Amino acid sequence: MGIHKNLAQIFTEIPEQVSLVAVSKTKPVDALKEAYESGQRIFGENKVQELIEKHTQLPDDVQWHMIGHLQRNKVKYIAPFISLIHSVDSLRLLKEINKQGSKLNLKINCLLQIHIALEEHKFGLSANELDEILSSSDAFDFVNIKGLMGMASFTNNQEQLKSEFTYLAQLFKEKTIDFKNLEILSMGMSGDHQLAIDCGSNMIRVGSRIFGARNDHH
Ligand SMILES: *Cc1c(COP(=O)(O)O)cnc(C)c1O
């Protein structure tokens, strides 16, 4: 497997202040171990079941990120060990995360997912919904809203991608004025992370460029 080489290549391309989430969904534990041995510590998964199974099989210093749509009834399974949930897309979900955090007496780190793509089916909040959640965020003692996340359209059209990334970066910048805890802007994947970084991303989520192609398209 070329995982070590792929990671080394990506590290030469990204600035120091940009965090790399290795998106390991659908990939076997051996592939994650190879990435771990190359120095990678942040892994992203999009299914609760897979997160649970994989996290017990890697060393304790791995930081696990949930990047996929999260159902409220499954929050309790990942709450004890999750480092960052990228995909908070409703107030109801945030409330549930807060509830599970309170049971464990720990603050759970979250990003609010913003809808930036043309595709209707993609998850995420509108700018208005974001305002609603941020203005009520003081009420949640057991969540830490650390930033914003977005998934761009499934396209190679650079202009389209650029306009979506720029929109999210602008929104992020605006909100950081009043909400000082916002520090993470998670955007950019295998095909478009360079563009996303140029637009202001400081956390990229890269799967296929590290681990090879999957049988899905995201
Ligand atoms: C799968 C996935 C990625 C990584 O996609 P690649 O194109 O393989 O880099 C990033 N973010 C989310 C939310 C994903 O589901």
The ligand as a Gaussian input file, in Angstrom:
#p B3LYP/6-31G(d) Opt

LIG

0 1
 C      -15.770000      10.718000       2.471000
 C      -15.696000      12.086000       2.998000
 C      -14.552000      12.870000       2.816000
 C      -13.321000      12.411000       2.055000
 O      -13.567000      12.237000       0.698000
 P      -12.367000      11.949000      -0.327000
 O      -12.876000      12.476000      -1.618000
 O      -12.147000      10.487000      -0.351000
 O      -11.176000      12.692000       0.150000
 C      -14.541000      14.132000       3.390000
 N      -15.583000      14.606000       4.085000
 C      -16.704000      13.888000       4.280000
 C      -17.822000      14.474000       5.061000
 C      -16.799000      12.617000       3.725000
 O      -17.922000      11.907000       3.921000

